[in-house]
Amino acid sequence: EILSNEALMSVFLPMLRADFQLSHTYVRPAGEPLDCPVTVLGGRNDPQVATSDLEGWRDITTGEVDIRLFDGNHFFIMPHRKAVMSVIANQLGKIAMG
């Protein structure tokens, strides 16, 4: 429906173009890795991001990397909203508790 609505497309298309440009041009700055935990969420059957690609997050931090896989593809978040929000809330709670 969004694709056929000119008004909505005029709002969303610039954002999508910017997102794609950023994803194709971003280069991580050189320097020391982060010193914090990283939680990575992914879909078990994601044709765009292999589970082995998620392991790459270990290269950017000296902290713990917690990889959580959900059933589904690149859009695994949709059917697992509650579980994803729970993971995020739990991780933020750990940070808040210090």
C-alpha positions in Angstrom: 0.0 0.0 0.0 2.9 2.4 0.8 4.4 1.8 -2.7 1.2 3.0 -4.4 0.7 6.1 -2.2 2.7 9.0 -3.6 2.4 11.1 -0.4 3.8 8.3 1.8 6.5 7.5 -0.8 7.7 11.1 -0.7 8.2 10.7 3.0 9.7 7.3 3.1 11.8 7.2 0.0 14.4 9.7 1.1 14.9 7.8 4.4 15.3 4.5 2.6 17.8 6.0 0.2 19.8 7.4 3.1 19.7 4.1 4.9 21.0 2.2 1.8 23.7 4.8 1.2 24.9 4.5 4.8 24.9 0.7 4.7 27.0 0.7 1.5 29.5 3.4 2.5 30.1 3.0 6.2 33.6 2.0 7.2 34.3 1.3 10.9 36.8 3.8 12.2 40.2 2.3 13.0 41.2 2.1 16.7 40.7 0.1 19.8 37.7 -2.2 20.0 34.9 -1.3 22.3 35.1 -2.5 25.9 31.4 -3.3 26.5 29.1 -6.3 26.0 27.2 -6.6 22.7 24.0 -8.5 22.2 23.3 -9.6 18.6 19.9 -10.7 17.4 19.4 -12.7 14.2 17.1 -14.9 12.3 18.1 -18.6 11.9 16.9 -18.7 8.3 18.0 -15.2 7.2 19.1 -15.4 3.6 20.8 -12.0 3.8 22.8 -12.4 7.1 24.3 -15.8 7.8 24.7 -16.9 11.4 28.5 -16.9 10.8 28.3 -13.2 9.9 26.8 -12.4 13.3 30.0 -13.8 14.9 31.8 -10.8 13.3 30.5 -8.7 16.2 33.2 -10.3 18.3 35.8 -8.3 16.3 34.5 -5.0 17.6 34.6 -5.5 21.3 36.6 -7.0 24.1 33.4 -7.5 26.1 31.1 -10.4 26.0 29.1 -11.1 22.8 25.7 -12.7 23.3 24.2 -14.0 20.0 20.5 -14.8 20.2 18.9 -16.5 17.3 15.2 -16.6 16.6 13.2 -18.8 14.2 12.6 -16.9 11.0 14.3 -14.9 8.3 15.5 -11.3 8.0 12.3 -10.1 9.5 12.3 -12.4 12.5 11.4 -9.5 14.8 7.8 -9.4 13.5 6.6 -12.7 14.9 8.9 -12.6 17.9 8.2 -9.0 19.1 7.6 -9.9 22.7 10.7 -12.1 22.9 12.9 -9.5 21.2 11.6 -6.7 23.5 12.3 -8.9 26.5 15.9 -9.5 25.4 16.4 -5.8 24.9 14.7 -4.9 28.2 16.8 -7.4 30.1 20.1 -6.2 28.6 19.2 -2.5 29.3 18.3 -3.6 32.8 21.7 -5.1 33.3 23.3 -1.8 32.2 21.1 0.2 34.5 22.0 -1.9 37.4 25.6 -1.4 36.6 
